[in-house]
Every structure is written in C-alpha cells, then in structure tokens.
Amino acid sequence: MAREFITTYLYDAAGEPRWVLADGLASDLGNLPTKAFQVHCPSCGWIDFADSERSAGTMRREFVAPNSGNLTTQFVLPLPMIGTWSRNQVPISILTPVLTEQP
C-alpha cells in the first residue's frame, strides 16, 4: 500500500520556522492527523526532534488533477510553538503526480 508523508513549513511572527507532518495511506480520504516538531538544531551532534513530537490538529488534501489539488489545515501548534494555522481549500501544486493504486 502506498503511503504519503506531507510536510507543511510555517514561520511564526518572529520569523522562526516550524513544521507539521501528516502521514497516512494514499487512499485515505478526509482529515489526516498531524504532528508538530521543533526544528532540528543544525549544529547539534544528535537528532533532537523525536522528543518534540506533539499532536497538532488535522490536514485534508483533495486532488483535483494529477499535479494539483487543494489543502485545508486546522493546525493548533503545541507549546512552546503556540499558535493556530487554519486555511480552507488553498490551491496547491503537487511536485510528483498522484499515483493511484492498482488492484
């Protein structure tokens, strides 16, 4: 079964980067649960993002053509990130064509 990982990059009011990850089966319809992470420290000698994983709301993607679609987000960023990011039916361009599973 094909699996999708969708990453959304955001910047807060201070210009600090944040990111939210959704993953699910390519065949999943409806809202996908998302997780928020603090940005990894590029000069750190360890991987520090695993400890920062927190629930962050939902994301829905709808494909309208092989390389385009719409994205709806209902993010509620957890501490220490604080904030919401809600968008409805934002047009998106998909970097790789949507694959459909064959029976």
Summary of the structure (lengths in Angstrom):
residues: 103
radius of gyration: 14.9
end to end distance: 10.3
largest distance: 48.3
contacts: 242
relative contact order: 0.22
helix: 3%
strand: 55%
